[in-house]
Amino acid sequence: MSDIAVITDTTVGEELIFENATVSKILGVQESTLRKYCTLMQKYQYEFSKNSVGHRIFYKRDVDVMKQIVDLKNASTLTLEQAVKAVLEVDMADASDTTDITDITDISAPAISDYHKLLEEFTAYKQEQIDFQQKQFEFQQQQMEFNKQLAEQLQKQDQYIKNSIEARDRKLVAAMRESMETKRQLIEAAKEATAAAEAAKRKKKSWWHIWR
């Protein structure tokens, strides 16, 4: 059975107690990794409270300390154990209610200095990430605006071409109809001229027979 308490988030007195699944989610780690964190922290004299059956329970302070460890590890080249040691050397004075550690005079100045230096580097790194993400967001906005304008321009161009083709087709159809109408009129005129000539010829013949 796991030595991490599986309990619902509840309170004892005024303090909230977290279950292991909630802590894993807050830290962004697997529950197996959470167990590794707890084991390493206990290796460096960090004490967790336990329930009546001996399972670990997590208070907000425990979660805060582990969050510092995660942040420090992610922002540096330290191993998990080195990050645990660095944080706990500074933070042991804030142990949970079941811990009797109240004196931090034994913490070495170089350890504190190194930890603060790492925190400063982490803060600078986070700010660089924020600035980079802001610039990336602005670039994406500009790219989206450019793509929008390009799409609108292409749409206008397509519409212009479509309208031009339709206008050309209308003119072509009108010209063909006009040409066909002209041909029809010419044929009709030719027919009428031929009929008139034949009528005149027949009339001339009839008069010729009368006067013979």
Secondary structure as the mmCIF struct_conf table of DSSP 4:
data_model
#
loop_
_struct_conf.conf_type_id
_struct_conf.id
_struct_conf.beg_label_comp_id
_struct_conf.beg_label_asym_id
_struct_conf.beg_label_seq_id
_struct_conf.end_label_comp_id
_struct_conf.end_label_asym_id
_struct_conf.end_label_seq_id
BEND BEND1 ASP A 3 ASP A 3
STRN STRN1 ILE A 4 ILE A 4
BEND BEND2 ASP A 9 ASP A 9
STRN STRN2 THR A 10 VAL A 12
TURN_TY1_P TURN_TY1_P1 GLY A 13 GLU A 14
STRN STRN3 GLU A 15 PHE A 18
HELX_RH_AL_P HELX_RH_AL_P1 ASN A 20 LEU A 27
TURN_TY1_P TURN_TY1_P2 GLY A 28 GLY A 28
HELX_RH_AL_P HELX_RH_AL_P2 GLU A 31 LYS A 43
TURN_TY1_P TURN_TY1_P3 TYR A 44 GLN A 45
STRN STRN4 SER A 49 LYS A 50
TURN_TY1_P TURN_TY1_P4 SER A 52 VAL A 53
BEND BEND3 GLY A 54 GLY A 54
STRN STRN5 ARG A 56 TYR A 59
HELX_RH_AL_P HELX_RH_AL_P3 LYS A 60 ALA A 75
BEND BEND4 SER A 76 THR A 77
HELX_RH_AL_P HELX_RH_AL_P4 LEU A 80 ASP A 91
HELX_RH_3T_P HELX_RH_3T_P1 MET A 92 ASP A 94
TURN_TY1_P TURN_TY1_P5 ASP A 97 THR A 98
TURN_TY1_P TURN_TY1_P6 THR A 105 ASP A 106
BEND BEND5 ILE A 107 ILE A 107
HELX_RH_AL_P HELX_RH_AL_P5 ALA A 109 TRP A 211
#
